[in-house]
Amino acid sequence: MLSPDERREIEAQEARAAAQDRAARLDRARQRTADAYRREVRARLRPGTFAASLRWALPLALLAALLSLWVLSRPEPVVTDDALGGVTLGDFRDRCQAALADTLQVSPQAITLPALRGLAQDVLSSPDGRRWTGTMQVAGRAAQDVTCTYTAADDTTAALSLEEP
């Protein structure tokens, strides 16, 4: 049998061995964690590949493409057919076409005036009427510079060719 002193000594040795084992396990775990962190830091510091740099460029390029598609697909602003000057732009165009047909002695269908959008850029409007100076095309003839004036006070339209036929 063992004496009480021997038992205490054996228990103390076992306790020290268990504590040393625990400390060794903690040390190994700490070392593994430190090694993993070092690998992670080295990987981040290592120069990246070309594909890694595209990781940020690709989403930005897609975003730019979507933005440009959105901008390009937006409809152009509609020309307002306001009645400033006593007559709407569409009615003014029709009246000018008829007045030019009378002046040039051709049918109104033979005269080609700019579309409303192009016409709207050149028309001067005021509360007294409208005035347009621009180029028109008559079938079978060269393009001509003309002016057309609508007067709201007497509801008349006058057309004048700025070139001799």
BELHU-V980957 format. One record per residue. N is the residue number from 1. RES is the residue in one small letter. D_CENTER is the distance of its C-alpha to the mean C-alpha in whole Angstrom. Layout:
N_RES_D_CENTER, N_RES_D_CENTER
This chain:
1_m_93, 2_l_91, 3_s_92, 4_p_89, 5_d_89, 6_e_88, 7_r_85, 8_r_84, 9_e_83, 10_i_82, 11_e_79, 12_a_78, 13_q_78, 14_e_76, 15_a_74, 16_r_73, 17_a_72, 18_a_70, 19_a_68, 20_q_68, 21_d_66, 22_r_64, 23_a_63, 24_a_63, 25_r_60, 26_l_58, 27_d_58, 28_r_57, 29_a_54, 30_r_53, 31_q_53, 32_r_51, 33_t_49, 34_a_49, 35_d_49, 36_a_46, 37_y_44, 38_r_45, 39_r_43, 40_e_40, 41_v_40, 42_r_41, 43_a_38, 44_r_36, 45_l_37, 46_r_37, 47_p_35, 48_g_32, 49_t_32, 50_f_29, 51_a_27, 52_a_28, 53_s_25, 54_l_23, 55_r_23, 56_w_20, 57_a_18, 58_l_18, 59_p_16, 60_l_14, 61_a_13, 62_l_12, 63_l_10, 64_a_8, 65_a_8, 66_l_7, 67_l_4, 68_s_4, 69_l_6, 70_w_5, 71_v_3, 72_l_7, 73_s_9, 74_r_9, 75_p_12, 76_e_13, 77_p_15, 78_v_19, 79_v_22, 80_t_24, 81_d_27, 82_d_29, 83_a_33, 84_l_33, 85_g_36, 86_g_38, 87_v_36, 88_t_33, 89_l_31, 90_g_32, 91_d_35, 92_f_35, 93_r_34, 94_d_37, 95_r_39, 96_c_39, 97_q_39, 98_a_42, 99_a_43, 100_l_42, 101_a_44, 102_d_47, 103_t_47, 104_l_47, 105_q_49, 106_v_47, 107_s_45, 108_p_42, 109_q_40, 110_a_41, 111_i_39, 112_t_35, 113_l_33, 114_p_29, 115_a_27, 116_l_26, 117_r_23, 118_g_25, 119_l_28, 120_a_26, 121_q_25, 122_d_29, 123_v_31, 124_l_32, 125_s_33, 126_s_36, 127_p_38, 128_d_41, 129_g_39, 130_r_36, 131_r_36, 132_w_34, 133_t_35, 134_g_34, 135_t_34, 136_m_35, 137_q_37, 138_v_40, 139_a_41, 140_g_43, 141_r_43, 142_a_41, 143_a_38, 144_q_39, 145_d_38, 146_v_39, 147_t_39, 148_c_39, 149_t_40, 150_y_40, 151_t_43, 152_a_42, 153_a_46, 154_d_48, 155_d_45, 156_t_45, 157_t_43, 158_a_44, 159_a_43, 160_l_44, 161_s_43, 162_l_43, 163_e_44, 164_e_48, 165_p_48
